[in-house]
Amino acid sequence: MRTRWILRPRSDGWTEFALSEWELTAAGWSDHHPHSETNIVLEGELHVESGGVTVIASAGETVITPAGQVGRYWAPVHARMIAIYGPNPAGEDTDLLGYWEI
């Protein structure tokens, strides 16, 4: 997995949004956010499961994981995304639940 911050979130919380670019290649990632996460797929195909629903998004499509949900993200081949993180005024931590290779 590769990631870079475009608009880095503040460690003590943020009231606007945070923005990053990230990639997965034959790998998966899961986490639990206190804030929403919107992923815009730029390249490839991203699989996302949240709340018992799985979505497969291709380049140009958007997938949203609601605040308070566990998100499982994987790219069987490759995917590059822009991630928009919703407000997190209390600065609650994201729980990193796992990374795996496919």
C-alpha positions, 0 to 999 in steps of 0.5 A: 500500500502506498499513500500520501497526504494532500490535505493532512488532518490535524491530530487534535481534530478537523472540522473541514475535510482531509484529502489523500491519494492512495494505492493498493496492488494485489492487497487489502486493508481494513479500518474503522473510522470515526468519520466518513470516507469517500474514495474516488477511483482514479485507476483500476478496480477497488472492492469495498465492503461496509455494513454487509454491502460489497461494492466494486468501483472502477475508474471514475466511480465513487464509494462511501464508507459511512462514519462509524463503520468498518471498511474493508478495501481491496484491489485484486490487481491494482487501484489508485484512489483519492480519499476524502475524509469527513470532519472529525472535530474530536480528533478520534483515532482510526482503528487500523484493523489489518492489511493483507496480500492477495 
